[in-house]
Amino acid sequence: MKRLEKGLTVSHKGYVSLRLTVKGRLICESFGKDSAEAREVALARLHELKSQVLRGTHDFPIFAPEKTFQEVAELYFSLWSAERKPTGEFEHTESSKVTCRSLLDVHLIPYFGKMPFSQIIRKDVEAWRNMPRTSSSATINRAQAILSSIFNHVADWIEYQQIEPIKQPKKNPCEGVEKSAEKVRTRILSREEIAKLISTFRELNDNDGAEIIKLALKSVLSLKDLKKLEGGGLVDLDRAKTSVHVQIPLVVLKNLNWHNWRKRFEKAREKSGIQGICFRDLRKTGINLLVGKVDMTLISQYAGHASIKTTEKNYVLKEMTKMKPVADLLSQVVDEICL
């Protein structure tokens, strides 16, 4: 017999079946034992259904199984973690996968796990958010982002026939559920603190550490991005967090020693006596050293931000910039009085 057209199959028991996915829902019909006649009838039905779909006149029962949230979450993680860029590289970093897996296991599956996936509604998400817990608001916000991603990805995968249809809620239940306000770090190192931190590394005979601090300030790159740089070349990479391409005419003189970096940084921080700083504060510090000297659009491009709004909202201390003329004027008046 001729090869079956896509959409028709013969089961292991020898029955001709039709399987057609329309808008994320699966149509299944059987036409009896395999024979030339059964295949002809099935083919005619397949063409009829495809014609109805093209005209938008289809009206037929559709089968999609119900699954628990845990089943869908496991499917999501297996597909999401395997996503690749057009270049063949993995779309998500190993640390992102570890974080996602942890948030699923600790915060989402214990609460939603046994619920039917299609029956989760906004009230369920709000009830989950309002549970008493010790985790930070930032952690719960990230967990909610993953929860929302599960519903969006599953809908897309079904629509584009990457997975078999399953019952889904009418809309993403995370829509309209507000996230908690997160405390934004505003720690910016002063010029004196920068000099002190660098000199401390040198006192500890860690010249590579001093060069790492300087490079972090000059390039305003994150720790992950800095570790990608190789000596003898310019800064030219895709940011790990946003995949935005960054090209900076800044020469990396040599390969730097990152061995045991966390402990080295903590040791220098403790010895310097500078309180309350993290390595990521260097990025924000470098950006703020440019404010008032370079156009904000250029600063945003240099930092590898997808939007200037990101730079202005999360990285620039507006209050300090706004109040500088006032501080300068008051300083001048006081200095004149003290002459």
Phi, psi and omega per residue, in radians:
M1 nan 2.772 -3.141
K2 -1.207 2.745 3.114
R3 -1.179 2.417 -3.108
L4 -1.231 2.519 3.079
E5 -1.251 2.651 3.136
K6 -1.012 2.254 -3.089
G7 1.999 -0.295 3.101
L8 -2.000 2.492 3.122
T9 -2.461 2.828 2.993
V10 -2.037 2.101 -3.082
S11 -1.221 2.937 -3.141
H12 -1.147 -0.285 3.092
K13 -1.636 0.014 3.048
G14 1.547 0.475 3.106
Y15 -1.861 2.441 3.098
V16 -1.453 2.205 -3.115
S17 -2.265 2.692 3.059
L18 -1.960 2.290 3.091
R19 -2.345 1.945 -3.094
L20 -2.318 2.251 3.131
T21 -1.718 2.181 -3.137
V22 -2.203 2.045 3.120
K23 0.888 0.775 3.059
G24 1.427 0.104 -3.140
R25 -2.137 2.509 -3.012
L26 -1.724 2.254 3.051
I27 -1.794 2.186 3.134
C28 -2.165 2.228 3.073
E29 -2.445 2.572 -3.134
S30 -2.049 2.561 -3.068
F31 -2.207 0.425 3.049
G32 1.467 -2.979 -3.095
K33 -1.031 2.537 -3.101
D34 -1.076 2.180 3.092
S35 -2.816 2.926 3.133
A36 -1.075 -0.676 -3.129
E37 -1.177 -0.779 -3.135
A38 -1.089 -0.693 3.129
R39 -1.154 -0.669 -3.137
E40 -1.141 -0.749 3.120
V41 -1.144 -0.757 3.140
A42 -1.102 -0.714 3.135
L43 -1.133 -0.716 3.115
A44 -1.109 -0.706 3.121
R45 -1.155 -0.699 3.119
L46 -1.064 -0.804 3.128
H47 -1.121 -0.638 3.119
E48 -1.108 -0.804 -3.133
L49 -1.130 -0.744 3.119
K50 -1.080 -0.656 3.100
S51 -1.136 -0.730 3.113
Q52 -1.108 -0.690 3.128
V53 -1.110 -0.781 -3.132
L54 -1.097 -0.637 -3.139
R55 -1.481 -0.220 -3.109
G56 1.297 0.441 -3.097
T57 -1.899 0.172 -3.076
H58 -1.211 2.499 3.105
D59 -2.697 1.615 -3.055
F60 -2.634 2.709 3.124
P61 -1.152 2.488 -3.089
I62 -2.220 2.408 -3.124
F63 -1.842 2.289 3.017
A64 -2.564 2.158 -3.074
P65 -1.254 2.709 3.054
E66 -1.572 2.420 3.069
K67 -2.272 2.717 3.076
T68 -1.347 2.833 3.122
F69 -1.046 -0.695 -3.118
Q70 -1.075 -0.731 3.108
E71 -1.055 -0.761 -3.123
V72 -1.219 -0.668 3.138
A73 -1.093 -0.693 3.118
E74 -1.175 -0.698 3.090
L75 -1.109 -0.765 3.129
Y76 -1.024 -0.848 -3.071
F77 -1.115 -0.696 -3.115
S78 -1.136 -0.685 -3.133
L79 -1.384 -0.758 -3.114
W80 -1.086 -0.769 -3.094
S81 -1.239 -0.280 -3.139
A82 -1.698 -0.021 -3.122
E83 -1.079 2.478 -3.122
R84 -2.224 2.678 3.051
K85 -1.363 2.912 3.089
P86 -1.001 -0.444 -3.141
T87 -1.339 -0.185 -3.117
G88 1.735 -0.203 3.109
E89 -1.295 2.686 3.076
F90 -1.117 2.421 -3.126
E91 -1.185 -0.610 -3.052
H92 -2.031 2.462 -3.116
T93 -1.281 2.840 3.116
E94 -1.072 -0.678 3.141
S95 -1.165 -0.606 3.092
S96 -1.142 -0.677 3.132
K97 -1.164 -0.711 3.120
V98 -1.109 -0.744 3.135
T99 -1.120 -0.790 3.128
C100 -1.049 -0.817 -3.131
R101 -1.062 -0.724 -3.132
S102 -1.140 -0.761 -3.131
L103 -1.164 -0.632 3.067
L104 -1.105 -0.850 -3.047
D105 -1.249 -0.606 -3.037
V106 -1.611 -0.669 -2.975
H107 -1.971 -0.532 -3.006
L108 -1.775 -0.914 -3.091
I109 -1.114 -0.703 3.117
P110 -1.023 -0.525 -3.102
Y111 -1.625 -0.875 -3.035
F112 -1.631 -0.213 -2.935
G113 -0.763 -0.876 -3.046
K114 -1.544 -0.086 3.141
M115 -1.246 2.468 3.011
P116 -1.081 2.274 -3.056
F117 -0.970 -0.743 -3.054
S118 -1.280 -0.265 -3.045
Q119 -1.770 0.039 3.095
I120 -1.287 2.230 -3.101
I121 -2.152 3.054 -3.087
R122 -0.979 -0.679 -3.129
K123 -1.068 -0.600 3.111
D124 -1.138 -0.742 -3.138
V125 -1.157 -0.722 3.124
E126 -1.134 -0.694 3.111
A127 -1.115 -0.700 3.102
W128 -1.105 -0.734 -3.141
R129 -1.121 -0.598 -3.045
N130 -1.506 0.053 3.098
M131 -1.132 2.477 3.034
P132 -1.196 2.314 -3.112
R133 -2.748 2.876 3.140
T134 -1.721 -0.206 -3.112
S135 -1.162 2.651 -3.129
S136 -1.244 2.785 3.116
S137 -1.095 -0.581 3.127
A138 -1.109 -0.698 3.132
T139 -1.140 -0.764 -3.142
I140 -1.184 -0.618 3.069
N141 -1.091 -0.719 3.112
R142 -1.146 -0.694 3.111
A143 -1.108 -0.693 3.114
Q144 -1.148 -0.634 3.105
A145 -1.093 -0.689 3.100
I146 -1.194 -0.714 3.109
L147 -1.017 -0.815 3.115
S148 -1.115 -0.683 3.131
S149 -1.091 -0.630 3.128
I150 -1.052 -0.855 -3.124
F151 -1.121 -0.726 -3.134
N152 -1.176 -0.792 -3.112
H153 -1.140 -0.760 -3.119
V154 -1.073 -0.740 3.113
A155 -1.062 -0.744 3.132
D156 -1.178 -0.777 -3.114
W157 -1.083 -0.659 3.115
I158 -1.218 -0.764 -3.123
E159 -1.048 -0.696 -3.123
Y160 -1.643 0.274 3.030
Q161 1.005 0.620 3.065
Q162 -1.496 -0.385 3.060
I163 -2.402 2.806 3.080
E164 -1.181 2.546 -3.136
P165 -1.063 2.535 2.984
I166 -2.378 2.821 3.117
K167 -1.173 2.363 -3.118
Q168 -2.207 2.763 3.002
P169 -1.199 2.781 -3.109
K170 -1.105 -0.562 3.068
K171 -2.596 2.878 -3.137
N172 -1.084 2.050 -3.091
P173 -1.182 -0.173 3.105
C174 -1.440 -0.223 -3.137
E175 -1.088 2.252 3.106
G176 1.498 -0.119 3.105
V177 -1.495 1.993 -3.069
E178 -1.283 2.524 3.058
K179 -1.572 2.776 3.120
S180 -1.271 2.573 3.062
A181 -1.203 2.320 -3.132
E182 -1.803 2.508 3.096
K183 -1.336 2.087 -3.132
V184 -1.543 2.258 3.114
R185 -1.178 2.309 3.131
T186 -2.117 0.363 -3.092
R187 -1.314 1.988 3.084
I188 -2.078 2.269 3.132
L189 -1.331 2.440 3.047
S190 -1.352 2.941 3.102
R191 -1.059 -0.655 -3.139
E192 -1.151 -0.695 3.140
E193 -1.188 -0.658 3.096
I194 -1.057 -0.869 -3.131
A195 -1.071 -0.696 -3.124
K196 -1.151 -0.729 -3.121
L197 -1.130 -0.764 -3.135
I198 -1.145 -0.767 -3.134
S199 -1.139 -0.548 3.110
T200 -1.152 -0.743 3.081
F201 -1.022 -0.723 -3.133
R202 -1.179 -0.640 3.084
E203 -1.101 -0.514 3.138
L204 -1.534 0.190 -3.114
N205 1.008 0.592 3.121
D206 -2.017 1.294 -3.113
N207 -1.160 -0.574 3.078
D208 -1.109 -0.644 3.101
G209 -1.082 -0.732 3.109
A210 -1.097 -0.710 3.140
E211 -1.184 -0.595 3.106
I212 -1.130 -0.755 3.118
I213 -1.080 -0.780 3.136
K214 -1.112 -0.735 -3.134
L215 -1.169 -0.651 3.110
A216 -1.082 -0.716 3.131
L217 -1.243 -0.713 -3.091
K218 -1.251 -0.613 -3.073
S219 -1.687 -0.282 -3.021
V220 0.828 0.662 3.092
L221 -1.642 2.736 3.075
S222 -1.315 2.947 -3.129
L223 -1.047 -0.765 -3.139
K224 -1.052 -0.728 -3.114
D225 -1.248 -0.657 3.122
L226 -1.074 -0.645 -3.115
K227 -1.207 -0.275 3.112
K228 -1.390 -0.362 -2.996
L229 -1.220 2.521 3.115
E230 -2.097 2.517 -3.115
G231 -1.124 2.557 3.088
G232 1.573 0.001 -3.126
G233 -2.243 3.053 3.082
L234 -1.532 2.895 3.074
V235 -1.314 1.980 -3.100
D236 -2.645 1.729 -3.052
L237 -2.771 2.952 2.990
D238 -1.699 2.224 -3.126
R239 -1.061 2.382 -3.089
A240 -1.092 -0.637 -3.029
K241 -1.383 -0.731 -3.005
T242 -2.036 -0.172 -3.070
S243 1.163 0.157 3.077
V244 -1.219 2.314 -3.112
H245 -1.367 2.306 -3.117
V246 -2.132 2.211 3.044
Q247 -2.192 2.077 -3.106
I248 -2.209 2.252 3.110
P249 -1.301 1.038 -3.111
L250 -2.171 2.097 -3.080
V251 -1.449 2.230 3.030
V252 -1.567 1.902 -2.957
L253 -1.140 -0.668 -3.096
K254 -2.712 2.890 3.029
N255 -1.226 2.239 -3.081
L256 -1.677 2.657 -3.115
N257 -1.478 1.949 -3.136
W258 -1.757 0.080 -3.076
H259 -1.033 2.248 3.082
N260 0.971 0.644 -3.006
W261 -1.068 -0.730 -3.073
R262 -0.996 -0.835 -3.133
K263 -1.174 -0.632 3.124
R264 -1.121 -0.739 3.137
F265 -1.151 -0.771 -3.137
E266 -1.095 -0.672 3.136
K267 -1.129 -0.785 3.135
A268 -1.166 -0.676 3.132
R269 -1.103 -0.771 -3.127
E270 -1.145 -0.766 -3.109
K271 -1.172 -0.589 -3.120
S272 -1.271 -0.409 -3.124
G273 1.396 0.172 3.118
I274 -1.430 2.125 -3.016
Q275 -1.633 2.560 2.927
G276 1.174 0.553 3.116
I277 -1.969 2.603 3.021
C278 -2.128 2.827 -3.132
F279 -1.051 -0.642 -3.100
R280 -1.148 -0.290 3.090
D281 -1.168 -0.343 -3.139
L282 -1.165 -0.622 3.116
R283 -1.094 -0.827 3.140
K284 -1.174 -0.622 3.113
T285 -1.092 -0.828 3.138
G286 -1.040 -0.738 3.135
I287 -1.090 -0.737 -3.109
N288 -1.248 -0.397 3.060
L289 -1.182 -0.354 3.139
L290 -1.569 -0.373 -3.063
V291 -1.061 2.305 -3.141
G292 1.569 -0.225 -3.128
K293 -1.928 -0.429 -3.095
V294 -2.333 2.592 3.105
D295 -1.001 2.439 -3.064
M296 -1.083 -0.547 3.107
T297 -1.110 -0.740 3.115
L298 -1.152 -0.698 3.112
I299 -1.052 -0.764 -3.140
S300 -1.094 -0.739 3.112
Q301 -1.151 -0.738 -3.141
Y302 -1.074 -0.665 -3.121
A303 -1.355 -0.175 -3.138
G304 1.321 0.486 3.107
H305 -1.454 2.484 3.126
A306 -1.228 -0.394 -3.109
S307 -2.541 2.552 3.095
I308 -1.125 -0.450 3.132
K309 -1.105 -0.604 3.108
T310 -1.086 -0.751 3.140
T311 -1.097 -0.849 -3.071
E312 -1.196 -0.664 -3.053
K313 -1.365 -0.744 -2.954
N314 -1.902 -0.231 -3.016
Y315 -2.134 -0.340 -3.082
V316 -1.831 2.242 3.097
L317 -1.389 1.566 -3.054
K318 -1.070 -0.695 -3.086
E319 -1.064 -0.729 -3.137
M320 -1.146 -0.739 -3.136
T321 -1.131 -0.746 -3.094
K322 -1.155 -0.652 -3.055
M323 -1.558 -0.060 -3.082
K324 -1.048 -0.821 3.122
P325 -1.014 -0.637 3.132
V326 -1.163 -0.789 3.129
A327 -1.094 -0.726 3.120
D328 -1.082 -0.755 -3.127
L329 -1.136 -0.790 -3.134
L330 -1.127 -0.691 3.104
S331 -1.063 -0.711 -3.139
Q332 -1.126 -0.760 3.141
V333 -1.099 -0.792 -3.129
V334 -1.104 -0.758 3.135
D335 -1.052 -0.663 3.136
E336 -1.175 -0.673 3.134
I337 -1.146 -0.628 -3.048
C338 -1.465 -0.012 -3.136
L339 -1.142 nan nan
